[in-house]
Amino acid sequence: MSKKLTLLPPFFTLNFFLLCLSSFLFFASFNMIIPELPAYLSSLGGEEYKGLIISLFTLTAGLSRPFSGKLADRIGRKPVMVFGASICFVVSLMYPVITSAAGFLLLRFIHGFSTGFTPTGVSAYVADIVPFNKRGEAMGLQSLFGSLGMAAGPAFGGFIGNIWGIEPLFYASAFTAILSILVIIRLKETVEDREKLNRQHFRLHRYEIIEKRVLQPSFVLLLTVFSFGTVLTIIPDYSDYLGIANKGLFFAVFTLSSLGIRIVAGKTSDKYGRIPVMKVATLSMVVAMLIIAFAQSKAMLLFGGVIFGCSVGMNSPTISAWTIDLSLDAFRGRALATMYIALEAGIGIGAFVSGWIFANQVENFPLVFSIGAITSGIAFIYLFFIPKEQRFLVPEDSSGEWGQGD
């Protein structure tokens, strides 16, 4: 028994496991409906607004990040996580009620509050309970569960949509969100000196919006997730064009391919630094987007999805750990909120630009995905110019002393 227990990371406590389980359910909840949303919007007469499906969602998430970061630092991590998951539950129940494109887009705007809050609280919670020199590994493991949810969500959602239709799919999304809330409630709060919620918490000073200490990783993230916004918006149509019946298949493939590499990438960045891992991640994204751009078969598209997933798997835990490294403990929520603002901005811009360029013309597929390759290439080059003081601290020797990484 003792030998089996030693196989688990030292930070894998009950609280950490519950957090991972809740992440799985949360990400599954709002991702399971994504593959079916373009067709659903078209059925409501909003075919020309496909680019807004993701961009409106990410716009609200980005706008809410400064508030979620401040609230996570002031009133605690749990309330922030519960609020975000509650939005998922309520909005998923509202989708079947709406019968117009305008109403649908309004719901997408409101739905964005979910990812504006819950992931901020989750990341801050992980940073609170994990040792400094295990952050990359912990972020990799926690994001693995989130990725499992992102993989299971679209695949399961595509199955429900094909068999029972869109309305049962929305109800399944709501039910999954409720389960994630029930798990969060069992967590022990990590913020000791919590404040009672009041109106002052919703008044932001200029310095509370952006944490300047984490601008470097946030900029890299913005450039790389541009491709993610493109994938979320265009892949359902691309899959249909290439004859893939389940529009969630690509999402399942790229998410599953990111799973194993997350922990490896996190542990590698703990040992050798964040920048080397990010260079590999951004270069992989360039390759993935070029493969996808010129795919002429199902196999080639899915192969591009595998490379894309590997890039995402390296990027996500490394960027999160890098951001936490550079932040102050008292403003960890703000720092993570800044990172997520960049995440939402990149995804939202990618979704809007790709939808606008695509314009429902299949001949535009190569151009749309090539732009993603360009932005990721810029991120790759930028990493070579990161100032030394913005780089991750790596262990100088086995004694546990820490020094500046190269």
FENCOR-V131861 format. One record per pair of residues at least 12 apart in sequence whose C-alpha atoms are under 8 Angstrom apart, sorted by the first residue. I is the first residue (numbers start at 0). J is the second residue. D is the distance in whole Angstrom. If there is no record, write none. Layout:
<<I,J,D> <I,J,D>>
This chain:
<<10,128,7> <10,129,6> <10,130,8> <10,137,8> <14,186,6> <14,187,7> <15,125,7> <15,128,8> <17,182,6> <17,183,7> <17,185,8> <17,186,7> <18,121,7> <18,141,8> <18,182,8> <18,183,7> <18,186,7> <19,141,5> <19,142,8> <19,144,6> <19,145,7> <20,144,7> <20,179,8> <20,182,7> <21,178,8> <21,179,5> <21,180,7> <21,182,6> <21,183,6> <22,121,8> <22,141,8> <22,144,6> <22,145,5> <22,148,7> <22,179,7> <23,144,5> <23,145,5> <23,146,7> <23,147,6> <23,148,4> <23,149,8> <23,179,8> <24,145,8> <24,148,6> <24,175,6> <24,176,6> <24,178,7> <24,179,5> <25,84,7> <25,145,8> <25,148,7> <25,175,7> <25,176,6> <25,179,6> <26,145,6> <26,146,8> <26,148,5> <26,149,5> <26,152,7> <27,145,8> <27,147,8> <27,148,4> <27,149,5> <27,150,8> <27,151,6> <27,152,4> <27,153,8> <27,172,8> <27,175,7> <28,87,7> <28,148,8> <28,152,6> <28,171,8> <28,172,5> <28,173,7> <28,174,8> <28,175,5> <28,176,5> <29,87,7> <29,152,8> <29,172,6> <30,148,8> <30,149,6> <30,152,5> <30,153,6> <31,149,8> <31,151,8> <31,152,4> <31,153,4> <31,154,7> <31,155,7> <31,156,4> <31,157,7> <31,168,8> <31,172,7> <32,152,8> <32,153,7> <32,156,6> <32,157,8> <32,168,7> <32,169,7> <32,172,7> <33,153,7> <33,231,8> <34,153,6> <34,156,8> <34,157,7> <34,235,6> <34,246,6> <34,247,5> <35,157,7> <35,160,7> <35,165,8> <35,246,7> <36,52,7> <37,49,6> <37,52,7> <37,235,8> <39,165,8> <40,100,6> <40,103,7> <43,98,7> <43,99,6> <43,100,5> <44,99,7> <44,100,6> <45,100,5> <47,358,7> <47,359,8> <48,354,8> <49,232,7> <49,354,6> <50,232,6> <50,350,5> <50,351,5> <50,352,8> <50,353,7> <50,354,4> <50,355,7> <51,104,7> <51,350,7> <51,351,6> <51,354,8> <52,104,7> <52,107,7> <52,232,7> <53,107,8> <53,228,7> <53,231,7> <53,232,7> <53,346,8> <53,347,6> <53,350,6> <53,351,8> <54,228,8> <54,346,7> <54,347,4> <54,348,7> <54,349,8> <54,350,6> <54,351,6> <55,104,7> <55,107,6> <55,108,5> <55,111,7> <55,347,7> <56,107,5> <56,108,5> <56,109,7> <56,110,6> <56,111,4> <56,112,8> <56,347,8> <57,108,8> <57,111,6> <57,343,5> <57,344,7> <57,346,7> <57,347,5> <58,108,7> <58,111,7> <58,343,7> <58,344,7> <58,347,6> <59,108,6> <59,109,7> <59,110,8> <59,111,5> <59,112,6> <59,115,7> <60,111,5> <60,112,5> <60,113,7> <60,114,6> <60,115,4> <60,116,8> <60,340,8> <60,343,6> <61,115,6> <61,339,7> <61,340,5> <61,341,8> <61,342,8> <61,343,5> <61,344,6> <62,115,8> <62,340,7> <63,112,6> <63,115,5> <63,116,7> <64,115,5> <64,116,7> <64,119,8> <64,336,5> <64,337,7> <64,339,7> <64,340,6> <65,203,8> <65,207,7> <65,208,5> <65,209,7> <65,333,7> <65,336,6> <65,337,7> <66,200,8> <66,201,7> <66,203,8> <67,79,6> <67,115,7> <67,116,5> <67,119,7> <67,120,8> <67,332,8> <67,336,7> <68,116,8> <68,119,7> <68,120,8> <68,331,8> <68,332,4> <68,333,4> <68,334,7> <68,335,7> <68,336,5> <69,200,7> <69,207,7> <69,332,6> <69,333,6> <70,200,7> <70,332,8> <71,119,8> <71,120,6> <71,123,8> <71,332,6> <72,190,7> <72,329,7> <72,330,7> <72,331,7> <72,332,5> <72,333,8> <73,192,8> <73,193,6> <73,194,6> <73,200,8> <74,190,8> <74,193,5> <74,194,5> <74,195,6> <74,196,6> <75,188,7> <75,189,7> <75,190,5> <75,193,6> <76,120,5> <76,121,7> <76,123,7> <76,124,6> <76,188,7> <76,189,7> <76,190,7> <77,120,7> <77,183,7> <77,184,7> <77,186,8> <77,188,6> <79,116,6> <79,117,6> <79,119,8> <79,120,6> <80,116,6> <80,117,4> <80,118,7> <80,119,8> <80,120,5> <80,121,7> <80,183,7> <81,117,7> <81,180,6> <81,183,7> <81,184,8> <82,113,7> <82,116,7> <82,117,7> <83,112,6> <83,113,4> <83,114,6> <83,115,7> <83,116,5> <83,117,5> <84,113,6> <84,117,6> <84,176,6> <84,177,7> <84,179,7> <84,180,6> <85,113,7> <85,176,7> <85,177,7> <85,180,7> <86,109,8> <86,110,6> <86,112,7> <86,113,5> <87,110,6> <87,113,6> <87,172,8> <87,173,7> <87,176,6> <88,172,7> <88,173,4> <88,174,7> <88,175,8> <88,176,5> <88,177,6> <89,173,7> <90,106,7> <90,109,7> <90,110,6> <90,173,8> <91,169,5> <91,170,7> <91,172,6> <91,173,5> <92,169,6> <92,170,6> <92,173,6> <93,106,8> <94,106,7> <94,169,7> <95,166,6> <95,169,7> <115,339,8> <119,332,7> <119,335,6> <119,336,6> <119,339,7> <120,332,7> <122,138,8> <122,319,8> <122,335,7> <123,331,6> <123,332,6> <123,335,7> <124,189,7> <125,137,7> <125,138,7> <126,323,7> <127,189,7> <128,189,8> <132,269,6> <133,266,7> <133,269,7> <134,265,8> <134,269,7> <134,320,6> <135,262,8> <135,264,8> <135,265,4> <135,266,6> <135,267,8> <135,268,6> <135,269,5> <135,316,6> <135,317,6> <135,319,8> <135,320,5> <136,262,6> <136,263,8> <136,264,8> <136,265,4> <136,266,5> <136,269,7> <136,316,8> <137,262,8> <137,265,7> <138,262,8> <138,265,7> <138,316,5> <138,317,8> <138,319,7> <138,320,7> <139,261,5> <139,262,4> <139,263,8> <139,264,7> <139,265,5> <139,266,8> <139,312,8> <139,315,8> <139,316,5> <139,317,8> <140,261,7> <140,262,6> <142,261,7> <142,315,7> <142,316,7> <143,257,8> <143,258,5> <143,259,8> <143,261,6> <143,262,8> <146,254,6> <146,255,7> <146,257,7> <146,258,7> <147,254,7> <147,255,7> <147,258,7> <149,250,8> <149,251,7> <149,254,7> <150,250,6> <150,251,4> <150,252,7> <150,253,8> <150,254,5> <150,255,6> <151,251,7> <153,247,5> <153,248,7> <153,250,7> <153,251,7> <154,245,8> <154,247,5> <154,248,6> <154,250,8> <154,251,6> <156,168,6> <156,247,8> <157,245,6> <157,246,7> <157,247,6> <158,245,8> <207,333,7> <208,333,7> <208,337,7> <209,333,7> <209,334,7> <209,336,8> <209,337,5> <210,333,6> <210,334,5> <210,337,6> <212,325,6> <212,326,6> <212,334,8> <213,322,6> <213,325,6> <213,326,7> <213,334,6> <213,337,7> <213,338,7> <214,337,8> <214,338,8> <215,385,7> <215,389,7> <216,318,6> <216,321,7> <216,322,6> <216,338,7> <217,318,8> <217,322,8> <217,337,7> <217,338,5> <217,339,8> <217,341,5> <217,342,8> <218,341,7> <219,378,5> <219,381,8> <219,382,8> <220,318,7> <220,338,8> <220,341,6> <220,342,6> <220,345,8> <221,341,5> <221,342,6> <221,343,8> <221,344,7> <221,345,4> <221,346,8> <222,345,6> <222,374,5> <222,375,6> <222,377,7> <222,378,6> <223,281,7> <223,284,8> <223,345,7> <223,371,8> <223,374,7> <223,375,5> <223,378,7> <224,342,6> <224,345,5> <224,346,5> <224,349,8> <225,345,5> <225,346,5> <225,347,8> <225,348,7> <225,349,4> <225,350,8> <225,371,6> <225,374,7> <225,375,8> <226,288,7> <226,346,7> <226,349,6> <226,368,7> <226,371,5> <226,372,7> <226,374,8> <226,375,8> <227,346,6> <227,349,7> <228,345,7> <228,346,4> <228,347,6> <228,348,7> <228,349,4> <228,350,4> <228,351,8> <228,353,8> <229,346,7> <229,349,5> <229,350,5> <229,352,8> <229,353,6> <229,354,8> <229,367,7> <229,368,7> <229,371,7> <230,350,8> <231,350,7> <232,350,6> <232,353,7> <232,354,7> <233,353,7> <233,354,7> <233,357,8> <234,246,8> <234,249,8> <235,247,8> <237,361,8> <237,364,8> <238,297,8> <240,361,8> <241,295,7> <241,296,6> <241,297,6> <242,297,7> <243,297,7> <249,300,8> <249,301,6> <249,304,6> <250,304,8> <252,301,7> <252,304,6> <252,305,6> <252,308,8> <253,301,8> <253,304,5> <253,305,5> <253,306,7> <253,307,6> <253,308,4> <253,309,8> <254,308,6> <255,308,7> <256,305,5> <256,306,8> <256,308,5> <256,309,6> <256,312,8> <257,305,8> <257,308,5> <257,309,5> <257,310,7> <257,311,6> <257,312,4> <257,313,8> <258,312,6> <259,312,8> <260,309,7> <260,312,6> <260,313,6> <261,312,5> <261,313,6> <261,315,8> <261,316,7> <264,276,7> <264,312,8> <264,313,5> <264,316,8> <264,317,7> <265,313,7> <265,316,6> <265,317,6> <268,317,7> <269,393,7> <270,393,6> <270,394,7> <271,393,6> <271,404,8> <272,390,8> <272,391,5> <272,392,7> <272,393,6> <272,404,6> <272,405,8> <273,317,6> <273,318,7> <273,320,8> <273,321,6> <273,390,7> <273,391,6> <274,382,7> <274,390,7> <274,391,7> <276,313,7> <276,314,8> <276,317,7> <277,313,7> <277,314,6> <277,317,7> <277,318,8> <277,379,8> <277,382,8> <278,379,6> <278,382,7> <279,310,8> <280,309,8> <280,310,5> <280,311,7> <280,313,6> <280,314,6> <281,310,7> <281,314,8> <281,375,6> <281,376,7> <281,378,7> <281,379,5> <282,375,7> <282,376,7> <282,379,6> <283,306,7> <283,307,7> <283,309,8> <283,310,5> <284,306,7> <284,307,6> <284,310,5> <284,311,8> <284,372,7> <284,375,6> <285,371,7> <285,372,4> <285,373,7> <285,375,6> <285,376,6> <286,306,8> <286,372,7> <287,303,5> <287,304,7> <287,306,5> <287,307,5> <287,372,8> <288,303,7> <288,307,7> <288,368,6> <288,369,6> <288,371,6> <288,372,5> <289,368,7> <289,369,6> <289,372,6> <290,302,8> <290,303,5> <291,303,5> <291,304,7> <291,365,8> <291,368,7> <292,364,6> <292,365,4> <292,366,7> <292,367,7> <292,368,5> <292,369,6> <293,364,8> <293,365,6> <319,335,8> <319,338,8> <321,390,8> <321,391,6> <322,334,7> <322,335,7> <322,338,7> <323,335,7> <324,391,7> <324,392,8> <325,389,7> <325,391,8> <349,371,8> <353,367,6> <353,368,8> <387,403,8> <387,404,8> <387,405,7> <388,403,8> <390,403,7> <390,404,6> <390,405,7> <391,403,7> <391,404,6> <392,404,5>>
